[in-house]
Amino acid sequence: MSTLSVPLSTDLRARIKYYVSQGDAPNEAALARKAIQKYLEEKAVEDVLNAQKEPSLCGNLDDLAQKL
C-alpha cells in the first residue's frame, strides 16, 4: 500500500477529526479512504450515465454518413 500526503485546511482537518470521534471511521486515514472510494464510485456511475447519452452508430453506414 502506498501513502498519499495531502495538505488540509484547519477547518477540513477539524471536520475529519469530528467524524472520526463520532465513530464514522476508526481513524482519519480510514475516513479519507472511505471518501476517496465514494468519489470514485460516484465518478464511475457518472461516466456510465454520460456514455448512455452518446449517440448510437447502429444502422447502415451509408445512411449514417449522409447524416454527418
N, CA, C and O atoms as a Tripos MOL2 file, in Angstrom:
@<TRIPOS>MOLECULE
protein
  272   271    68     0     0
PROTEIN
NO_CHARGES

@<TRIPOS>ATOM
      1 N           0.8510   -1.1670    0.0000 N.3       1 MET1
      2 CA          0.0000    0.0000    0.0000 C.3       1 MET1
      3 C           0.8970    1.2300    0.0000 C.2       1 MET1
      4 O           1.9000    1.2740    0.7110 O.2       1 MET1
      5 N           0.5310    2.2280   -0.8010 N.am      2 SER2
      6 CA          1.3220    3.4590   -0.8370 C.3       2 SER2
      7 C           0.6610    4.5340    0.0130 C.2       2 SER2
      8 O          -0.4890    4.4010    0.4300 O.2       2 SER2
      9 N           1.4070    5.5940    0.2580 N.am      3 THR3
     10 CA          0.9340    6.6910    1.0930 C.3       3 THR3
     11 C           0.7740    7.9450    0.2540 C.2       3 THR3
     12 O           1.5770    8.2220   -0.6380 O.2       3 THR3
     13 N          -0.2830    8.7050    0.5540 N.am      4 LEU4
     14 CA         -0.5560    9.9600   -0.1360 C.3       4 LEU4
     15 C          -0.5910   11.0590    0.9140 C.2       4 LEU4
     16 O          -1.3450   10.9760    1.8840 O.2       4 LEU4
     17 N           0.2180   12.0790    0.7190 N.am      5 SER5
     18 CA          0.2510   13.2010    1.6500 C.3       5 SER5
     19 C          -0.5730   14.3370    1.0560 C.2       5 SER5
     20 O          -0.2970   14.7900   -0.0550 O.2       5 SER5
     21 N          -1.5850   14.7990    1.7920 N.am      6 VAL6
     22 CA         -2.4940   15.8220    1.2860 C.3       6 VAL6
     23 C          -2.5860   16.9670    2.2940 C.2       6 VAL6
     24 O          -2.9950   16.7550    3.4360 O.2       6 VAL6
     25 N          -2.2080   18.1770    1.8790 N.am      7 PRO7
     26 CA         -2.3890   19.3190    2.7800 C.3       7 PRO7
     27 C          -3.8740   19.5950    2.9840 C.2       7 PRO7
     28 O          -4.6460   19.5820    2.0250 O.2       7 PRO7
     29 N          -4.2770   19.8460    4.2290 N.am      8 LEU8
     30 CA         -5.6790   20.1140    4.5600 C.3       8 LEU8
     31 C          -5.7940   21.4430    5.3000 C.2       8 LEU8
     32 O          -4.9150   21.8220    6.0730 O.2       8 LEU8
     33 N          -6.8880   22.1320    5.0460 N.am      9 SER9
     34 CA         -7.1600   23.3540    5.8030 C.3       9 SER9
     35 C          -7.4670   22.9690    7.2500 C.2       9 SER9
     36 O          -7.8030   21.8210    7.5390 O.2       9 SER9
     37 N          -7.3490   23.9260    8.1370 N.am     10 THR10
     38 CA         -7.6440   23.6890    9.5490 C.3      10 THR10
     39 C          -9.0880   23.2490    9.7220 C.2      10 THR10
     40 O          -9.3810   22.3520   10.5110 O.2      10 THR10
     41 N          -9.9880   23.8830    8.9830 N.am     11 ASP11
     42 CA        -11.4120   23.5440    9.0780 C.3      11 ASP11
     43 C         -11.6720   22.1140    8.6140 C.2      11 ASP11
     44 O         -12.3880   21.3650    9.2790 O.2      11 ASP11
     45 N         -11.1000   21.7390    7.4890 N.am     12 LEU12
     46 CA        -11.3130   20.3860    6.9660 C.3      12 LEU12
     47 C         -10.7520   19.3440    7.9220 C.2      12 LEU12
     48 O         -11.3810   18.3120    8.1560 O.2      12 LEU12
     49 N          -9.5920   19.6040    8.4660 N.am     13 ARG13
     50 CA         -8.9780   18.6720    9.4190 C.3      13 ARG13
     51 C          -9.8550   18.5180   10.6600 C.2      13 ARG13
     52 O         -10.0280   17.4120   11.1710 O.2      13 ARG13
     53 N         -10.4070   19.6350   11.1420 N.am     14 ALA14
     54 CA        -11.2800   19.5860   12.3190 C.3      14 ALA14
     55 C         -12.5410   18.7830   12.0290 C.2      14 ALA14
     56 O         -13.0040   18.0200   12.8780 O.2      14 ALA14
     57 N         -13.0930   18.9510   10.8410 N.am     15 ARG15
     58 CA        -14.2960   18.1980   10.4800 C.3      15 ARG15
     59 C         -14.0090   16.7060   10.3840 C.2      15 ARG15
     60 O         -14.8280   15.8830   10.7930 O.2      15 ARG15
     61 N         -12.8490   16.3600    9.8440 N.am     16 ILE16
     62 CA        -12.4610   14.9470    9.7620 C.3      16 ILE16
     63 C         -12.3400   14.3660   11.1690 C.2      16 ILE16
     64 O         -12.8520   13.2830   11.4490 O.2      16 ILE16
     65 N         -11.6600   15.0940   12.0440 N.am     17 LYS17
     66 CA        -11.4990   14.6180   13.4200 C.3      17 LYS17
     67 C         -12.8550   14.4540   14.1000 C.2      17 LYS17
     68 O         -13.0560   13.5080   14.8620 O.2      17 LYS17
     69 N         -13.7820   15.3650   13.8310 N.am     18 TYR18
     70 CA        -15.1230   15.2800   14.4160 C.3      18 TYR18
     71 C         -15.8090   13.9800   14.0030 C.2      18 TYR18
     72 O         -16.3450   13.2620   14.8470 O.2      18 TYR18
     73 N         -15.7920   13.6770   12.6940 N.am     19 TYR19
     74 CA        -16.4780   12.4720   12.2220 C.3      19 TYR19
     75 C         -15.8060   11.1970   12.7210 C.2      19 TYR19
     76 O         -16.4770   10.1920   12.9530 O.2      19 TYR19
     77 N         -14.5070   11.2320   12.8850 N.am     20 VAL20
     78 CA        -13.8160   10.0760   13.4750 C.3      20 VAL20
     79 C         -14.2540    9.9240   14.9300 C.2      20 VAL20
     80 O         -14.4930    8.8090   15.3930 O.2      20 VAL20
     81 N         -14.3600   11.0390   15.6490 N.am     21 SER21
     82 CA        -14.7840   10.9690   17.0540 C.3      21 SER21
     83 C         -16.2320   10.4970   17.1950 C.2      21 SER21
     84 O         -16.6110    9.9540   18.2330 O.2      21 SER21
     85 N         -17.0390   10.7040   16.1500 N.am     22 GLN22
     86 CA        -18.4340   10.2530   16.1590 C.3      22 GLN22
     87 C         -18.5570    8.7800   15.7720 C.2      22 GLN22
     88 O         -19.6490    8.2130   15.8170 O.2      22 GLN22
     89 N         -17.4420    8.1630   15.3940 N.am     23 GLY23
     90 CA        -17.4440    6.7420   15.0740 C.3      23 GLY23
     91 C         -17.7080    6.4160   13.6140 C.2      23 GLY23
     92 O         -17.9440    5.2560   13.2770 O.2      23 GLY23
     93 N         -17.6710    7.4290   12.7290 N.am     24 ASP24
     94 CA        -17.8860    7.1680   11.3050 C.3      24 ASP24
     95 C         -16.7420    6.3690   10.6830 C.2      24 ASP24
     96 O         -16.9230    5.7140    9.6570 O.2      24 ASP24
     97 N         -15.5810    6.4260   11.2990 N.am     25 ALA25
     98 CA        -14.4200    5.6620   10.8430 C.3      25 ALA25
     99 C         -13.4950    5.4760   12.0430 C.2      25 ALA25
    100 O         -13.5300    6.2740   12.9800 O.2      25 ALA25
    101 N         -12.6680    4.4290   12.0240 N.am     26 PRO26
    102 CA        -11.7910    4.1900   13.1800 C.3      26 PRO26
    103 C         -10.6520    5.2110   13.3080 C.2      26 PRO26
    104 O         -10.1180    5.4180   14.3980 O.2      26 PRO26
    105 N         -10.2870    5.8430   12.1900 N.am     27 ASN27
    106 CA         -9.2200    6.8420   12.2250 C.3      27 ASN27
    107 C          -9.3220    7.7460   10.9920 C.2      27 ASN27
    108 O         -10.1400    7.5120   10.1020 O.2      27 ASN27
    109 N          -8.4900    8.7670   10.9580 N.am     28 GLU28
    110 CA         -8.5420    9.7470    9.8700 C.3      28 GLU28
    111 C          -8.2160    9.1230    8.5160 C.2      28 GLU28
    112 O          -8.8460    9.4570    7.5130 O.2      28 GLU28
    113 N          -7.2570    8.2390    8.4820 N.am     29 ALA29
    114 CA         -6.8730    7.6050    7.2190 C.3      29 ALA29
    115 C          -8.0260    6.7680    6.6560 C.2      29 ALA29
    116 O          -8.2770    6.7760    5.4510 O.2      29 ALA29
    117 N          -8.7160    6.0540    7.5300 N.am     30 ALA30
    118 CA         -9.8480    5.2390    7.0780 C.3      30 ALA30
    119 C         -10.9650    6.1200    6.5270 C.2      30 ALA30
    120 O         -11.6040    5.7720    5.5350 O.2      30 ALA30
    121 N         -11.1970    7.2620    7.1730 N.am     31 LEU31
    122 CA        -12.2170    8.1860    6.6860 C.3      31 LEU31
    123 C         -11.8230    8.7460    5.3160 C.2      31 LEU31
    124 O         -12.6670    8.8660    4.4280 O.2      31 LEU31
    125 N         -10.5540    9.0850    5.1480 N.am     32 ALA32
    126 CA        -10.0800    9.5910    3.8600 C.3      32 ALA32
    127 C         -10.2280    8.5220    2.7710 C.2      32 ALA32
    128 O         -10.6640    8.8310    1.6620 O.2      32 ALA32
    129 N          -9.8710    7.2760    3.0750 N.am     33 ARG33
    130 CA        -10.0320    6.1900    2.1000 C.3      33 ARG33
    131 C         -11.4990    5.9960    1.7410 C.2      33 ARG33
    132 O         -11.8390    5.7740    0.5790 O.2      33 ARG33
    133 N         -12.3640    6.0820    2.7480 N.am     34 LYS34
    134 CA        -13.8040    5.9440    2.5310 C.3      34 LYS34
    135 C         -14.3160    7.0510    1.5940 C.2      34 LYS34
    136 O         -15.1070    6.7860    0.6890 O.2      34 LYS34
    137 N         -13.8640    8.2720    1.8170 N.am     35 ALA35
    138 CA        -14.2770    9.4090    0.9850 C.3      35 ALA35
    139 C         -13.7740    9.2610   -0.4440 C.2      35 ALA35
    140 O         -14.5060    9.5530   -1.3910 O.2      35 ALA35
    141 N         -12.5470    8.8170   -0.6100 N.am     36 ILE36
    142 CA        -11.9890    8.6220   -1.9470 C.3      36 ILE36
    143 C         -12.7400    7.5230   -2.6800 C.2      36 ILE36
    144 O         -13.0560    7.6640   -3.8610 O.2      36 ILE36
    145 N         -13.0260    6.4270   -1.9830 N.am     37 GLN37
    146 CA        -13.7660    5.3180   -2.6040 C.3      37 GLN37
    147 C         -15.1480    5.7730   -3.0530 C.2      37 GLN37
    148 O         -15.5880    5.4310   -4.1510 O.2      37 GLN37
    149 N         -15.8350    6.5410   -2.2130 N.am     38 LYS38
    150 CA        -17.1640    7.0470   -2.5620 C.3      38 LYS38
    151 C         -17.0770    7.9480   -3.7910 C.2      38 LYS38
    152 O         -17.9210    7.8540   -4.6830 O.2      38 LYS38
    153 N         -16.0760    8.8130   -3.8510 N.am     39 TYR39
    154 CA        -15.8830    9.6810   -5.0100 C.3      39 TYR39
    155 C         -15.6830    8.8530   -6.2780 C.2      39 TYR39
    156 O         -16.2880    9.1370   -7.3110 O.2      39 TYR39
    157 N         -14.8440    7.8400   -6.1970 N.am     40 LEU40
    158 CA        -14.5580    7.0060   -7.3690 C.3      40 LEU40
    159 C         -15.7990    6.2480   -7.8320 C.2      40 LEU40
    160 O         -16.0210    6.1040   -9.0340 O.2      40 LEU40
    161 N         -16.6040    5.7650   -6.8970 N.am     41 GLU41
    162 CA        -17.8490    5.0730   -7.2570 C.3      41 GLU41
    163 C         -18.8220    6.0370   -7.9430 C.2      41 GLU41
    164 O         -19.4330    5.6890   -8.9540 O.2      41 GLU41
    165 N         -18.9650    7.2500   -7.3910 N.am     42 GLU42
    166 CA        -19.8570    8.2470   -7.9920 C.3      42 GLU42
    167 C         -19.3720    8.6340   -9.3900 C.2      42 GLU42
    168 O         -20.1800    8.8240  -10.2990 O.2      42 GLU42
    169 N         -18.0690    8.7470   -9.5560 N.am     43 LYS43
    170 CA        -17.4890    9.0960  -10.8560 C.3      43 LYS43
    171 C         -17.7540    7.9870  -11.8710 C.2      43 LYS43
    172 O         -18.0440    8.2740  -13.0330 O.2      43 LYS43
    173 N         -17.6590    6.7330  -11.4540 N.am     44 ALA44
    174 CA        -17.9260    5.6050  -12.3550 C.3      44 ALA44
    175 C         -19.3830    5.6160  -12.8130 C.2      44 ALA44
    176 O         -19.6680    5.3770  -13.9870 O.2      44 ALA44
    177 N         -20.3000    5.8920  -11.8940 N.am     45 VAL45
    178 CA        -21.7210    5.9710  -12.2570 C.3      45 VAL45
    179 C         -21.9440    7.1260  -13.2220 C.2      45 VAL45
    180 O         -22.6700    6.9810  -14.2060 O.2      45 VAL45
    181 N         -21.3330    8.2610  -12.9510 N.am     46 GLU46
    182 CA        -21.4420    9.4250  -13.8330 C.3      46 GLU46
    183 C         -20.9300    9.1010  -15.2380 C.2      46 GLU46
    184 O         -21.5400    9.5040  -16.2280 O.2      46 GLU46
    185 N         -19.8240    8.3830  -15.3270 N.am     47 ASP47
    186 CA        -19.2630    8.0010  -16.6280 C.3      47 ASP47
    187 C         -20.2220    7.1000  -17.4080 C.2      47 ASP47
    188 O         -20.3750    7.2550  -18.6200 O.2      47 ASP47
    189 N         -20.8630    6.1630  -16.7180 N.am     48 VAL48
    190 CA        -21.8190    5.2710  -17.3760 C.3      48 VAL48
    191 C         -23.0190    6.0670  -17.8800 C.2      48 VAL48
    192 O         -23.4680    5.8750  -19.0100 O.2      48 VAL48
    193 N         -23.5360    6.9600  -17.0390 N.am     49 LEU49
    194 CA        -24.6920    7.7610  -17.4360 C.3      49 LEU49
    195 C         -24.3590    8.6610  -18.6200 C.2      49 LEU49
    196 O         -25.1880    8.8330  -19.5140 O.2      49 LEU49
    197 N         -23.1680    9.2320  -18.6380 N.am     50 ASN50
    198 CA        -22.7470   10.0660  -19.7690 C.3      50 ASN50
    199 C         -22.5900    9.2340  -21.0360 C.2      50 ASN50
    200 O         -22.9220    9.6990  -22.1270 O.2      50 ASN50
    201 N         -22.0930    8.0200  -20.9050 N.am     51 ALA51
    202 CA        -21.9250    7.1480  -22.0680 C.3      51 ALA51
    203 C         -23.2740    6.7680  -22.6620 C.2      51 ALA51
    204 O         -23.3960    6.6090  -23.8760 O.2      51 ALA51
    205 N         -24.2810    6.6200  -21.8150 N.am     52 GLN52
    206 CA        -25.6170    6.2710  -22.3070 C.3      52 GLN52
    207 C         -26.2300    7.4040  -23.1190 C.2      52 GLN52
    208 O         -27.1020    7.1580  -23.9530 O.2      52 GLN52
    209 N         -25.7950    8.6350  -22.8940 N.am     53 LYS53
    210 CA        -26.3250    9.7940  -23.6080 C.3      53 LYS53
    211 C         -25.6970    9.9560  -24.9910 C.2      53 LYS53
    212 O         -26.2270   10.6850  -25.8310 O.2      53 LYS53
    213 N         -24.5820    9.2890  -25.2310 N.am     54 GLU54
    214 CA        -23.8900    9.4370  -26.5050 C.3      54 GLU54
    215 C         -24.6920    8.7940  -27.6290 C.2      54 GLU54
    216 O         -25.3830    7.7980  -27.4130 O.2      54 GLU54
    217 N         -24.6020    9.3640  -28.8320 N.am     55 PRO55
    218 CA        -25.3760    8.8200  -29.9460 C.3      55 PRO55
    219 C         -24.9230    7.4150  -30.3240 C.2      55 PRO55
    220 O         -23.7530    7.0570  -30.1840 O.2      55 PRO55
    221 N         -25.8660    6.6460  -30.7980 N.am     56 SER56
    222 CA        -25.5850    5.2810  -31.2250 C.3      56 SER56
    223 C         -25.2350    5.2830  -32.7090 C.2      56 SER56
    224 O         -25.8030    6.0560  -33.4800 O.2      56 SER56
    225 N         -24.3240    4.4410  -33.1050 N.am     57 LEU57
    226 CA        -23.9330    4.3350  -34.5110 C.3      57 LEU57
    227 C         -24.4010    3.0120  -35.0910 C.2      57 LEU57
    228 O         -23.6420    2.3300  -35.7800 O.2      57 LEU57
    229 N         -25.6270    2.6510  -34.8190 N.am     58 CYS58
    230 CA        -26.1960    1.4250  -35.3460 C.3      58 CYS58
    231 C         -26.9260    1.7450  -36.6460 C.2      58 CYS58
    232 O         -27.6030    2.7660  -36.7600 O.2      58 CYS58
    233 N         -26.7780    0.8670  -37.6050 N.am     59 GLY59
    234 CA        -27.5050    1.0480  -38.8500 C.3      59 GLY59
    235 C         -26.5870    0.9920  -40.0460 C.2      59 GLY59
    236 O         -25.4180    0.6220  -39.9380 O.2      59 GLY59
    237 N         -27.1220    1.3580  -41.1690 N.am     60 ASN60
    238 CA        -26.3990    1.3600  -42.4320 C.3      60 ASN60
    239 C         -25.3720    2.4870  -42.4300 C.2      60 ASN60
    240 O         -25.7080    3.6430  -42.1720 O.2      60 ASN60
    241 N         -24.1130    2.1410  -42.7210 N.am     61 LEU61
    242 CA        -23.0470    3.1400  -42.6850 C.3      61 LEU61
    243 C         -23.2550    4.2570  -43.7000 C.2      61 LEU61
    244 O         -22.9240    5.4090  -43.4190 O.2      61 LEU61
    245 N         -23.7930    3.9450  -44.8660 N.am     62 ASP62
    246 CA        -24.0410    4.9850  -45.8690 C.3      62 ASP62
    247 C         -25.0760    5.9830  -45.3670 C.2      62 ASP62
    248 O         -24.9230    7.1900  -45.5490 O.2      62 ASP62
    249 N         -26.1300    5.4740  -44.7350 N.am     63 ASP63
    250 CA        -27.1670    6.3590  -44.1740 C.3      63 ASP63
    251 C         -26.5970    7.2200  -43.0490 C.2      63 ASP63
    252 O         -26.9060    8.4080  -42.9530 O.2      63 ASP63
    253 N         -25.7720    6.6240  -42.2050 N.am     64 LEU64
    254 CA        -25.1640    7.3490  -41.1140 C.3      64 LEU64
    255 C         -24.2240    8.4380  -41.6420 C.2      64 LEU64
    256 O         -24.2000    9.5450  -41.1040 O.2      64 LEU64
    257 N         -23.4630    8.1370  -42.6740 N.am     65 ALA65
    258 CA        -22.5250    9.0940  -43.2550 C.3      65 ALA65
    259 C         -23.2740   10.2860  -43.8540 C.2      65 ALA65
    260 O         -22.7830   11.4120  -43.7830 O.2      65 ALA65
    261 N         -24.4270   10.0640  -44.4290 N.am     66 GLN66
    262 CA        -25.2060   11.1530  -45.0150 C.3      66 GLN66
    263 C         -25.7110   12.1140  -43.9470 C.2      66 GLN66
    264 O         -25.9150   13.2950  -44.2270 O.2      66 GLN66
    265 N         -25.9120   11.6280  -42.7370 N.am     67 LYS67
    266 CA        -26.4090   12.4650  -41.6530 C.3      67 LYS67
    267 C         -25.3170   13.4100  -41.1170 C.2      67 LYS67
    268 O         -25.6140   14.3920  -40.4370 O.2      67 LYS67
    269 N         -24.0650   13.0990  -41.4320 N.am     68 LEU68
    270 CA        -22.9640   13.9390  -40.9260 C.3      68 LEU68
    271 C         -22.8570   15.2230  -41.6490 C.2      68 LEU68
    272 O         -21.9840   16.0340  -41.3420 O.2      68 LEU68
@<TRIPOS>BOND
     1     1     2 1
     2     2     3 1
     3     3     4 2
     4     3     5 am
     5     5     6 1
     6     6     7 1
     7     7     8 2
     8     7     9 am
     9     9    10 1
    10    10    11 1
    11    11    12 2
    12    11    13 am
    13    13    14 1
    14    14    15 1
    15    15    16 2
    16    15    17 am
    17    17    18 1
    18    18    19 1
    19    19    20 2
    20    19    21 am
    21    21    22 1
    22    22    23 1
    23    23    24 2
    24    23    25 am
    25    25    26 1
    26    26    27 1
    27    27    28 2
    28    27    29 am
    29    29    30 1
    30    30    31 1
    31    31    32 2
    32    31    33 am
    33    33    34 1
    34    34    35 1
    35    35    36 2
    36    35    37 am
    37    37    38 1
    38    38    39 1
    39    39    40 2
    40    39    41 am
    41    41    42 1
    42    42    43 1
    43    43    44 2
    44    43    45 am
    45    45    46 1
    46    46    47 1
    47    47    48 2
    48    47    49 am
    49    49    50 1
    50    50    51 1
    51    51    52 2
    52    51    53 am
    53    53    54 1
    54    54    55 1
    55    55    56 2
    56    55    57 am
    57    57    58 1
    58    58    59 1
    59    59    60 2
    60    59    61 am
    61    61    62 1
    62    62    63 1
    63    63    64 2
    64    63    65 am
    65    65    66 1
    66    66    67 1
    67    67    68 2
    68    67    69 am
    69    69    70 1
    70    70    71 1
    71    71    72 2
    72    71    73 am
    73    73    74 1
    74    74    75 1
    75    75    76 2
    76    75    77 am
    77    77    78 1
    78    78    79 1
    79    79    80 2
    80    79    81 am
    81    81    82 1
    82    82    83 1
    83    83    84 2
    84    83    85 am
    85    85    86 1
    86    86    87 1
    87    87    88 2
    88    87    89 am
    89    89    90 1
    90    90    91 1
    91    91    92 2
    92    91    93 am
    93    93    94 1
    94    94    95 1
    95    95    96 2
    96    95    97 am
    97    97    98 1
    98    98    99 1
    99    99   100 2
   100    99   101 am
   101   101   102 1
   102   102   103 1
   103   103   104 2
   104   103   105 am
   105   105   106 1
   106   106   107 1
   107   107   108 2
   108   107   109 am
   109   109   110 1
   110   110   111 1
   111   111   112 2
   112   111   113 am
   113   113   114 1
   114   114   115 1
   115   115   116 2
   116   115   117 am
   117   117   118 1
   118   118   119 1
   119   119   120 2
   120   119   121 am
   121   121   122 1
   122   122   123 1
   123   123   124 2
   124   123   125 am
   125   125   126 1
   126   126   127 1
   127   127   128 2
   128   127   129 am
   129   129   130 1
   130   130   131 1
   131   131   132 2
   132   131   133 am
   133   133   134 1
   134   134   135 1
   135   135   136 2
   136   135   137 am
   137   137   138 1
   138   138   139 1
   139   139   140 2
   140   139   141 am
   141   141   142 1
   142   142   143 1
   143   143   144 2
   144   143   145 am
   145   145   146 1
   146   146   147 1
   147   147   148 2
   148   147   149 am
   149   149   150 1
   150   150   151 1
   151   151   152 2
   152   151   153 am
   153   153   154 1
   154   154   155 1
   155   155   156 2
   156   155   157 am
   157   157   158 1
   158   158   159 1
   159   159   160 2
   160   159   161 am
   161   161   162 1
   162   162   163 1
   163   163   164 2
   164   163   165 am
   165   165   166 1
   166   166   167 1
   167   167   168 2
   168   167   169 am
   169   169   170 1
   170   170   171 1
   171   171   172 2
   172   171   173 am
   173   173   174 1
   174   174   175 1
   175   175   176 2
   176   175   177 am
   177   177   178 1
   178   178   179 1
   179   179   180 2
   180   179   181 am
   181   181   182 1
   182   182   183 1
   183   183   184 2
   184   183   185 am
   185   185   186 1
   186   186   187 1
   187   187   188 2
   188   187   189 am
   189   189   190 1
   190   190   191 1
   191   191   192 2
   192   191   193 am
   193   193   194 1
   194   194   195 1
   195   195   196 2
   196   195   197 am
   197   197   198 1
   198   198   199 1
   199   199   200 2
   200   199   201 am
   201   201   202 1
   202   202   203 1
   203   203   204 2
   204   203   205 am
   205   205   206 1
   206   206   207 1
   207   207   208 2
   208   207   209 am
   209   209   210 1
   210   210   211 1
   211   211   212 2
   212   211   213 am
   213   213   214 1
   214   214   215 1
   215   215   216 2
   216   215   217 am
   217   217   218 1
   218   218   219 1
   219   219   220 2
   220   219   221 am
   221   221   222 1
   222   222   223 1
   223   223   224 2
   224   223   225 am
   225   225   226 1
   226   226   227 1
   227   227   228 2
   228   227   229 am
   229   229   230 1
   230   230   231 1
   231   231   232 2
   232   231   233 am
   233   233   234 1
   234   234   235 1
   235   235   236 2
   236   235   237 am
   237   237   238 1
   238   238   239 1
   239   239   240 2
   240   239   241 am
   241   241   242 1
   242   242   243 1
   243   243   244 2
   244   243   245 am
   245   245   246 1
   246   246   247 1
   247   247   248 2
   248   247   249 am
   249   249   250 1
   250   250   251 1
   251   251   252 2
   252   251   253 am
   253   253   254 1
   254   254   255 1
   255   255   256 2
   256   255   257 am
   257   257   258 1
   258   258   259 1
   259   259   260 2
   260   259   261 am
   261   261   262 1
   262   262   263 1
   263   263   264 2
   264   263   265 am
   265   265   266 1
   266   266   267 1
   267   267   268 2
   268   267   269 am
   269   269   270 1
   270   270   271 1
   271   271   272 2
@<TRIPOS>SUBSTRUCTURE
     1 MET1         2 RESIDUE 1 A MET
     2 SER2         6 RESIDUE 1 A SER
     3 THR3        10 RESIDUE 1 A THR
     4 LEU4        14 RESIDUE 1 A LEU
     5 SER5        18 RESIDUE 1 A SER
     6 VAL6        22 RESIDUE 1 A VAL
     7 PRO7        26 RESIDUE 1 A PRO
     8 LEU8        30 RESIDUE 1 A LEU
     9 SER9        34 RESIDUE 1 A SER
    10 THR10       38 RESIDUE 1 A THR
    11 ASP11       42 RESIDUE 1 A ASP
    12 LEU12       46 RESIDUE 1 A LEU
    13 ARG13       50 RESIDUE 1 A ARG
    14 ALA14       54 RESIDUE 1 A ALA
    15 ARG15       58 RESIDUE 1 A ARG
    16 ILE16       62 RESIDUE 1 A ILE
    17 LYS17       66 RESIDUE 1 A LYS
    18 TYR18       70 RESIDUE 1 A TYR
    19 TYR19       74 RESIDUE 1 A TYR
    20 VAL20       78 RESIDUE 1 A VAL
    21 SER21       82 RESIDUE 1 A SER
    22 GLN22       86 RESIDUE 1 A GLN
    23 GLY23       90 RESIDUE 1 A GLY
    24 ASP24       94 RESIDUE 1 A ASP
    25 ALA25       98 RESIDUE 1 A ALA
    26 PRO26      102 RESIDUE 1 A PRO
    27 ASN27      106 RESIDUE 1 A ASN
    28 GLU28      110 RESIDUE 1 A GLU
    29 ALA29      114 RESIDUE 1 A ALA
    30 ALA30      118 RESIDUE 1 A ALA
    31 LEU31      122 RESIDUE 1 A LEU
    32 ALA32      126 RESIDUE 1 A ALA
    33 ARG33      130 RESIDUE 1 A ARG
    34 LYS34      134 RESIDUE 1 A LYS
    35 ALA35      138 RESIDUE 1 A ALA
    36 ILE36      142 RESIDUE 1 A ILE
    37 GLN37      146 RESIDUE 1 A GLN
    38 LYS38      150 RESIDUE 1 A LYS
    39 TYR39      154 RESIDUE 1 A TYR
    40 LEU40      158 RESIDUE 1 A LEU
    41 GLU41      162 RESIDUE 1 A GLU
    42 GLU42      166 RESIDUE 1 A GLU
    43 LYS43      170 RESIDUE 1 A LYS
    44 ALA44      174 RESIDUE 1 A ALA
    45 VAL45      178 RESIDUE 1 A VAL
    46 GLU46      182 RESIDUE 1 A GLU
    47 ASP47      186 RESIDUE 1 A ASP
    48 VAL48      190 RESIDUE 1 A VAL
    49 LEU49      194 RESIDUE 1 A LEU
    50 ASN50      198 RESIDUE 1 A ASN
    51 ALA51      202 RESIDUE 1 A ALA
    52 GLN52      206 RESIDUE 1 A GLN
    53 LYS53      210 RESIDUE 1 A LYS
    54 GLU54      214 RESIDUE 1 A GLU
    55 PRO55      218 RESIDUE 1 A PRO
    56 SER56      222 RESIDUE 1 A SER
    57 LEU57      226 RESIDUE 1 A LEU
    58 CYS58      230 RESIDUE 1 A CYS
    59 GLY59      234 RESIDUE 1 A GLY
    60 ASN60      238 RESIDUE 1 A ASN
    61 LEU61      242 RESIDUE 1 A LEU
    62 ASP62      246 RESIDUE 1 A ASP
    63 ASP63      250 RESIDUE 1 A ASP
    64 LEU64      254 RESIDUE 1 A LEU
    65 ALA65      258 RESIDUE 1 A ALA
    66 GLN66      262 RESIDUE 1 A GLN
    67 LYS67      266 RESIDUE 1 A LYS
    68 LEU68      270 RESIDUE 1 A LEU
